[in-house]
Amino acid sequence: MSAQTANFEKGVELYKAHKFKKAKRYFEIFLKQKPTNTKTQEYLGDIAGYEKQWDKSISFFKKLVENHPQNANYHFKYGGVLALKAQASNKIKGLLLVSEFKKHLHKAATLDVNHIEVRWALVEIYVSLPSLVGGSEIKGNKYAKELLGLSPVDGYLALGYVAEYYGKPKQAEAYYKKAIKVGGSLHTYQKLSSLYEKENQPEKALSNYEAASNKKQRNHLNYLIGKVCAQYNLELDKGLKCLQFYIVNYSEKDGVPKSWANFRIAQIYRHKKDKRNAYNYIQKALQEKPDLKLAIAEKKLILKM
């Protein structure tokens, strides 16, 4: 019994460390020993979904739903992986799955009135589906408003997402600003700046990131400020300083690899007409990530200077 439990616990440890292939081996061993263990089936279903093995993931969650029809989370995961398979399939196969994944996501929302993730899934599905198969701004907003009652920051982000998708940037801006006010996470600032960039307002995007940086000491913001400066040829000295600071203080938790920061520095030097430094930094970026397509294109621009 102790050895069996050890397999499960080792699988959980590896899963939490995002070492999914190794975790899968331990879970599969444990499932042979305990074939009805629902948590192990759920982990294996999650891993199969992560590996984009849709049919394998579907088989795990279908069995869990059949054996536990009142479990909201199983319906959510089953509906979610069906939706992902639909996205990855051709249009005809994808459309055949629509009613099935909607049914299970709605069931999850009904079973658990506080389930935030399933309401996000329904928002995203209703705004992305064609109207002929049920896509609807009204329905998207319905679940966004349900989110608002559960989590104001999620609600405002969802309402902003729907407004942005349907080409209402002023409404989206207002909702994202409310999300910043009630939540203030880095994600809320990123959503607003991304909207500004989409609407060709890079000065506002930069100002918003600077406001975030004044409130949050996050190295990732140095990259985001530098990226906007480099991409839109704005306040180049500020962007250069932020990117250099990002590299000096870089750790894996910052998310964006140093190769991207070096690529952005090369962009800034190209804007500054400094070919030597631009070339040196683009070479650094390509040494770190030789297949970085934007850096390859940037190098061609630098060589033409």
BAZA-734168 format. One record per residue: residue in one letter; x, z, y of N, C-alpha, C in turn. Coordinates in steps of 0.1 Angstrom, whole numbers. Layout:
REM residues N
A	X	Z	Y	X	Z	Y	X	Z	Y;
...
This chain:
REM residues 305
M	8	0	-12	0	0	0	9	0	13;
S	20	8	12	28	9	23	35	-5	26;
A	39	-12	15	46	-25	17	36	-35	23;
Q	23	-34	18	13	-43	23	11	-41	38;
T	9	-29	42	7	-26	56	19	-30	65;
A	31	-29	59	43	-33	66	43	-48	69;
N	38	-56	60	37	-70	63	28	-73	75;
F	16	-66	75	7	-68	86	13	-63	99;
E	19	-52	99	25	-46	111	36	-55	117;
K	44	-60	107	55	-69	112	49	-82	118;
G	38	-87	112	32	-99	117	27	-96	131;
V	21	-85	134	16	-81	147	27	-80	157;
E	38	-74	153	50	-73	161	55	-86	166;
L	56	-96	156	61	-109	159	51	-117	168;
Y	38	-115	165	28	-122	172	29	-118	187;
K	30	-105	190	30	-100	203	43	-105	210;
A	53	-108	203	66	-113	209	65	-129	210;
H	53	-134	207	51	-149	207	60	-157	197;
K	64	-150	187	71	-157	176	61	-160	165;
F	53	-170	168	41	-173	160	44	-178	146;
K	54	-187	145	57	-192	131	61	-181	122;
K	70	-172	127	74	-161	118	63	-151	115;
A	54	-149	125	43	-140	123	34	-145	113;
K	32	-158	113	22	-165	104	26	-162	89;
R	39	-162	86	44	-159	72	40	-146	68;
Y	41	-136	76	38	-122	72	22	-120	71;
F	15	-127	80	0	-126	79	-5	-133	66;
E	1	-144	63	-3	-152	51	0	-143	38;
I	11	-136	38	14	-128	27	4	-116	26;
F	1	-110	37	-9	-99	37	-23	-104	34;
L	-27	-116	38	-40	-121	35	-42	-124	20;
K	-31	-127	13	-32	-129	-2	-34	-115	-8;
Q	-29	-105	-2	-31	-92	-8	-44	-86	-4;
K	-49	-89	8	-62	-84	14	-70	-96	19;
P	-76	-104	10	-82	-117	14	-95	-115	23;
T	-100	-103	24	-112	-101	33	-108	-95	46;
N	-95	-93	49	-91	-86	61	-94	-95	74;
T	-104	-91	82	-108	-99	93	-98	-101	104;
K	-90	-90	106	-80	-91	117	-69	-101	114;
T	-66	-101	101	-55	-111	97	-61	-125	98;
Q	-73	-127	94	-79	-141	96	-80	-145	110;
E	-83	-135	119	-83	-138	133	-69	-142	139;
Y	-59	-134	135	-46	-138	139	-42	-152	134;
L	-44	-155	122	-41	-168	117	-49	-179	123;
G	-61	-176	127	-69	-186	134	-63	-188	148;
D	-59	-178	155	-53	-179	168	-40	-187	167;
I	-32	-184	157	-19	-191	156	-21	-206	153;
A	-31	-209	144	-34	-223	141	-38	-230	154;
G	-46	-223	162	-50	-229	175	-39	-231	184;
Y	-30	-222	185	-18	-223	193	-9	-235	188;
E	-9	-237	175	-1	-248	170	-9	-262	170;
K	-21	-261	176	-30	-273	177	-34	-278	163;
Q	-34	-269	153	-40	-273	140	-55	-269	141;
W	-62	-278	147	-76	-275	150	-85	-272	138;
D	-84	-280	128	-92	-279	116	-89	-266	109;
K	-76	-262	108	-73	-250	102	-78	-238	110;
S	-77	-238	123	-82	-228	131	-97	-227	130;
I	-104	-238	130	-118	-238	129	-123	-232	115;
S	-115	-235	105	-119	-229	92	-119	-214	92;
F	-109	-208	98	-108	-193	99	-119	-188	107;
F	-122	-193	119	-132	-188	128	-146	-191	123;
K	-148	-202	116	-161	-205	110	-165	-194	100;
K	-155	-191	91	-157	-180	81	-160	-167	87;
L	-153	-164	98	-155	-151	105	-169	-150	111;
V	-173	-161	117	-187	-162	123	-198	-160	112;
E	-196	-167	101	-206	-167	90	-207	-152	85;
N	-196	-146	84	-196	-132	78	-199	-121	88;
H	-197	-124	101	-200	-114	111	-207	-121	123;
P	-220	-125	121	-227	-133	130	-230	-126	144;
Q	-228	-113	144	-231	-105	157	-218	-102	164;
N	-207	-108	160	-195	-105	167	-193	-116	178;
A	-194	-112	191	-193	-121	202	-179	-128	203;
N	-169	-120	200	-155	-126	201	-152	-137	191;
Y	-158	-136	179	-156	-146	169	-164	-159	173;
H	-176	-157	178	-183	-169	184	-175	-176	195;
F	-170	-167	204	-162	-173	215	-150	-181	210;
K	-143	-175	201	-131	-182	196	-134	-195	188;
Y	-145	-194	180	-149	-205	172	-154	-217	182;
G	-162	-213	191	-166	-223	201	-155	-229	209;
G	-145	-220	212	-134	-224	220	-125	-234	213;
V	-123	-232	200	-114	-241	192	-121	-254	189;
L	-135	-253	188	-142	-266	186	-141	-274	199;
A	-142	-268	211	-141	-275	223	-127	-281	225;
L	-116	-274	221	-103	-279	221	-101	-291	212;
K	-107	-290	200	-107	-302	191	-114	-314	197;
A	-125	-311	204	-133	-322	211	-125	-329	221;
Q	-117	-321	229	-108	-326	239	-98	-335	233;
A	-92	-331	222	-81	-338	215	-86	-350	207;
S	-99	-351	205	-104	-362	197	-108	-374	206;
N	-111	-386	199	-117	-397	207	-130	-393	212;
K	-135	-401	221	-148	-398	228	-160	-396	219;
I	-161	-405	209	-172	-404	200	-172	-391	192;
K	-160	-388	186	-159	-375	178	-161	-363	187;
G	-155	-364	199	-156	-353	209	-171	-350	212;
L	-178	-360	215	-192	-359	219	-201	-352	207;
L	-197	-355	195	-204	-350	184	-202	-335	182;
L	-192	-330	188	-189	-315	188	-195	-307	199;
V	-200	-314	209	-204	-307	222	-215	-297	219;
S	-226	-301	212	-237	-292	210	-233	-280	202;
E	-223	-282	192	-219	-271	184	-211	-261	192;
F	-201	-265	200	-193	-255	207	-201	-249	218;
K	-210	-256	224	-219	-249	234	-227	-238	228;
K	-232	-241	216	-241	-231	209	-233	-218	207;
H	-221	-219	202	-214	-207	199	-209	-200	212;
L	-205	-207	222	-201	-200	234	-213	-193	241;
H	-225	-200	240	-237	-193	246	-241	-181	237;
K	-239	-182	224	-241	-170	215	-232	-159	219;
A	-220	-162	222	-210	-151	225	-214	-145	239;
A	-218	-153	248	-223	-148	261	-235	-139	260;
T	-244	-143	251	-256	-135	249	-253	-122	242;
L	-244	-122	232	-241	-110	224	-233	-100	233;
D	-225	-105	242	-217	-96	250	-219	-100	265;
V	-227	-92	272	-230	-95	286	-218	-92	295;
N	-208	-86	290	-196	-83	298	-184	-91	294;
H	-186	-102	286	-175	-110	281	-170	-120	292;
I	-159	-117	298	-154	-125	310	-149	-138	305;
E	-141	-138	294	-134	-151	289	-144	-161	286;
V	-155	-158	279	-165	-168	275	-172	-174	287;
R	-174	-166	297	-180	-171	309	-171	-181	317;
W	-158	-178	317	-149	-187	322	-149	-200	314;
A	-150	-199	301	-150	-211	293	-162	-220	296;
L	-174	-213	298	-186	-220	301	-185	-227	315;
V	-179	-220	324	-177	-226	338	-169	-239	336;
E	-158	-238	329	-149	-250	328	-156	-261	320;
I	-163	-257	310	-170	-268	302	-181	-275	310;
Y	-189	-267	317	-200	-274	324	-195	-282	336;
V	-184	-279	342	-179	-288	353	-172	-300	347;
S	-166	-299	335	-158	-310	330	-166	-320	321;
L	-178	-315	316	-186	-324	307	-193	-335	316;
P	-194	-347	311	-202	-357	317	-217	-352	318;
S	-224	-356	329	-238	-351	330	-247	-356	319;
L	-244	-367	312	-252	-372	301	-252	-362	289;
V	-242	-354	288	-241	-344	277	-242	-330	282;
G	-247	-328	294	-250	-315	298	-241	-309	309;
G	-232	-317	314	-223	-313	325	-232	-310	338;
S	-229	-300	345	-238	-296	356	-231	-286	365;
E	-231	-290	378	-226	-281	388	-234	-268	389;
I	-247	-270	387	-256	-258	388	-253	-248	377;
K	-251	-254	365	-248	-245	353	-234	-238	355;
G	-225	-246	360	-212	-241	363	-212	-229	372;
N	-220	-231	383	-222	-220	393	-229	-208	387;
K	-238	-211	378	-246	-200	371	-236	-190	364;
Y	-227	-195	357	-218	-186	350	-207	-181	359;
A	-204	-188	369	-195	-183	379	-201	-171	386;
K	-214	-171	389	-221	-160	395	-222	-148	386;
E	-223	-151	373	-223	-140	363	-209	-133	363;
L	-199	-141	364	-186	-136	365	-184	-127	378;
L	-190	-131	388	-189	-124	401	-195	-110	399;
G	-205	-108	391	-211	-95	388	-202	-87	379;
L	-194	-93	371	-185	-86	362	-171	-83	368;
S	-166	-93	375	-153	-91	381	-153	-100	394;
P	-154	-94	406	-154	-102	418	-143	-112	420;
V	-131	-108	416	-120	-118	418	-122	-130	408;
D	-126	-128	396	-129	-139	387	-140	-147	392;
G	-151	-140	397	-162	-148	402	-159	-157	414;
Y	-151	-152	423	-148	-160	435	-138	-172	431;
L	-129	-169	421	-120	-179	416	-129	-190	409;
A	-138	-186	401	-147	-195	394	-155	-204	403;
L	-161	-197	413	-169	-204	423	-161	-214	431;
G	-148	-210	434	-139	-219	441	-135	-231	432;
Y	-134	-228	419	-130	-239	410	-141	-249	409;
V	-154	-245	408	-165	-254	408	-166	-262	420;
A	-165	-255	432	-166	-262	445	-155	-273	446;
E	-142	-269	442	-131	-278	443	-134	-290	434;
Y	-138	-288	422	-141	-299	412	-151	-309	417;
Y	-161	-304	424	-172	-313	430	-169	-317	444;
G	-156	-316	448	-152	-322	461	-158	-315	473;
K	-158	-302	473	-162	-294	484	-151	-284	488;
P	-140	-290	494	-128	-282	497	-130	-270	506;
K	-140	-272	516	-142	-260	525	-148	-248	518;
Q	-158	-251	509	-164	-241	501	-153	-234	492;
A	-145	-243	486	-135	-238	477	-125	-229	484;
E	-121	-233	496	-112	-225	504	-117	-212	507;
A	-130	-211	511	-137	-199	515	-137	-189	502;
Y	-140	-195	491	-141	-186	479	-127	-181	475;
Y	-117	-190	476	-103	-186	472	-98	-175	482;
K	-102	-176	494	-98	-166	504	-104	-152	500;
K	-117	-153	496	-124	-141	491	-117	-135	479;
A	-112	-144	470	-105	-139	458	-92	-132	462;
I	-85	-137	472	-73	-131	477	-76	-117	483;
K	-87	-117	490	-91	-104	497	-95	-93	487;
V	-102	-96	477	-106	-86	467	-96	-84	456;
G	-88	-94	453	-78	-93	442	-64	-92	446;
G	-60	-103	454	-47	-103	459	-36	-106	449;
S	-39	-111	438	-29	-114	428	-21	-127	432;
L	-10	-129	426	-2	-141	428	-10	-153	425;
H	-18	-152	414	-27	-164	410	-37	-168	420;
T	-42	-158	427	-52	-161	438	-46	-169	449;
Y	-34	-165	453	-26	-172	463	-23	-186	459;
Q	-19	-188	446	-15	-201	441	-27	-210	441;
K	-39	-205	437	-51	-214	437	-54	-219	451;
L	-52	-211	462	-55	-215	475	-44	-225	480;
S	-32	-222	477	-21	-232	481	-22	-245	474;
S	-26	-244	461	-27	-257	454	-39	-265	460;
L	-49	-259	464	-60	-266	471	-55	-273	483;
Y	-47	-265	491	-42	-271	504	-33	-283	501;
E	-25	-282	490	-16	-293	487	-25	-305	483;
K	-35	-303	475	-44	-313	471	-51	-320	482;
E	-53	-312	493	-60	-318	505	-50	-322	515;
N	-37	-324	511	-27	-329	520	-25	-320	532;
Q	-25	-307	530	-23	-297	541	-11	-288	537;
P	1	-294	536	12	-285	531	16	-274	540;
E	14	-276	553	17	-265	562	9	-252	559;
K	-4	-254	556	-12	-243	552	-8	-237	539;
A	-4	-246	529	1	-241	516	13	-232	518;
L	22	-237	527	34	-229	529	31	-216	536;
S	23	-216	546	19	-204	553	12	-194	543;
N	4	-199	534	-3	-190	525	7	-183	515;
Y	17	-191	511	27	-185	502	36	-175	509;
E	39	-178	522	46	-168	530	38	-155	532;
A	25	-156	534	17	-144	535	17	-136	522;
A	17	-143	510	18	-137	497	32	-130	496;
S	42	-136	500	56	-131	499	57	-118	508;
N	50	-117	519	51	-105	527	44	-93	521;
K	35	-96	511	28	-85	505	33	-82	491;
K	39	-92	485	43	-91	471	58	-94	469;
Q	66	-86	464	80	-88	462	82	-95	448;
R	78	-108	447	79	-115	435	89	-127	437;
N	99	-128	428	109	-139	430	102	-152	428;
H	92	-153	420	85	-166	418	80	-172	431;
L	77	-164	441	72	-169	454	83	-176	461;
N	96	-171	459	107	-178	465	108	-193	461;
Y	105	-195	447	105	-209	442	93	-216	448;
L	81	-210	449	70	-217	454	71	-222	469;
I	77	-213	477	80	-216	491	90	-228	492;
G	101	-226	484	111	-237	484	105	-250	479;
K	96	-250	469	91	-262	463	83	-269	474;
V	74	-262	482	66	-269	492	75	-275	503;
C	85	-267	507	95	-272	517	102	-285	512;
A	106	-285	500	113	-296	494	104	-308	492;
Q	92	-306	487	83	-317	484	78	-323	496;
Y	75	-316	507	69	-321	519	78	-322	531;
N	91	-320	529	101	-321	540	97	-312	552;
L	95	-299	548	91	-289	558	101	-278	559;
E	104	-273	570	113	-261	572	124	-260	561;
L	132	-270	562	142	-272	551	152	-260	549;
D	156	-254	560	165	-243	559	159	-231	552;
K	146	-229	556	139	-218	549	137	-221	534;
G	134	-233	531	132	-236	517	145	-235	509;
L	156	-239	515	169	-238	509	173	-224	506;
K	171	-215	516	174	-201	515	166	-195	503;
C	153	-198	503	144	-192	492	148	-197	478;
L	152	-210	477	155	-215	464	169	-209	459;
Q	178	-207	468	191	-201	465	189	-187	461;
F	180	-180	468	177	-166	465	171	-165	451;
Y	162	-175	448	155	-175	435	165	-176	424;
I	175	-185	425	185	-188	415	193	-175	413;
V	198	-169	423	206	-157	423	199	-146	415;
N	186	-144	418	178	-133	412	170	-137	400;
Y	173	-149	394	164	-154	384	165	-146	371;
S	153	-145	365	152	-139	351	141	-147	345;
E	140	-147	331	130	-155	324	116	-152	328;
K	113	-139	332	99	-136	336	95	-143	349;
D	104	-149	356	101	-157	368	93	-170	365;
G	95	-174	353	86	-185	348	93	-199	350;
V	97	-203	362	102	-216	364	117	-217	361;
P	122	-225	352	136	-226	349	145	-229	362;
K	157	-225	361	166	-228	372	168	-243	375;
S	167	-251	364	168	-265	366	159	-271	376;
W	146	-265	377	137	-270	387	141	-265	401;
A	146	-253	402	151	-249	415	162	-257	420;
N	172	-261	411	183	-270	415	178	-284	419;
F	168	-288	412	161	-301	415	155	-301	429;
R	149	-290	433	142	-288	446	153	-287	457;
I	164	-280	454	175	-279	464	181	-293	466;
A	182	-301	456	187	-315	457	178	-323	466;
Q	165	-321	465	155	-328	473	157	-324	488;
I	159	-311	490	161	-306	504	174	-313	510;
Y	185	-313	503	197	-319	508	195	-334	510;
R	187	-341	502	184	-355	505	177	-356	518;
H	167	-348	520	160	-348	533	169	-345	545;
K	179	-337	542	189	-334	553	200	-344	554;
K	199	-355	546	209	-366	546	223	-361	542;
D	223	-351	533	236	-346	528	237	-351	514;
K	243	-363	512	244	-369	499	252	-361	489;
R	264	-356	494	273	-348	485	266	-336	478;
N	260	-328	486	253	-316	481	241	-320	473;
A	234	-330	477	222	-335	470	226	-339	456;
Y	237	-347	455	242	-352	442	247	-340	433;
N	254	-331	439	259	-319	431	248	-311	425;
Y	237	-309	433	226	-301	427	217	-309	418;
I	216	-322	420	208	-329	410	215	-330	396;
Q	229	-330	397	237	-330	385	235	-317	378;
K	235	-306	385	232	-293	379	219	-292	372;
A	209	-298	379	195	-298	373	195	-305	360;
L	202	-317	360	202	-326	348	211	-320	337;
Q	221	-313	340	229	-306	330	221	-296	323;
E	212	-289	330	204	-278	325	192	-284	317;
K	187	-295	322	175	-301	316	176	-317	317;
P	183	-323	308	186	-338	309	174	-346	309;
D	163	-342	303	150	-350	303	140	-347	314;
L	145	-340	325	136	-337	336	133	-350	344;
K	122	-356	342	119	-369	347	119	-370	362;
L	114	-359	369	114	-360	383	129	-359	389;
A	137	-352	381	151	-351	385	158	-364	383;
I	155	-371	372	161	-384	370	157	-394	381;
A	144	-394	385	140	-402	396	146	-398	409;
E	148	-385	411	155	-380	424	169	-385	424;
K	176	-385	413	190	-389	413	191	-404	418;
K	182	-412	414	182	-426	418	180	-427	433;
L	172	-419	439	170	-419	453	183	-414	460;
I	189	-404	455	201	-399	461	213	-409	460;
L	214	-416	449	224	-427	448	222	-438	457;
K	210	-440	462	207	-451	471	210	-447	486;
M	214	-434	488	216	-430	502	229	-436	508;
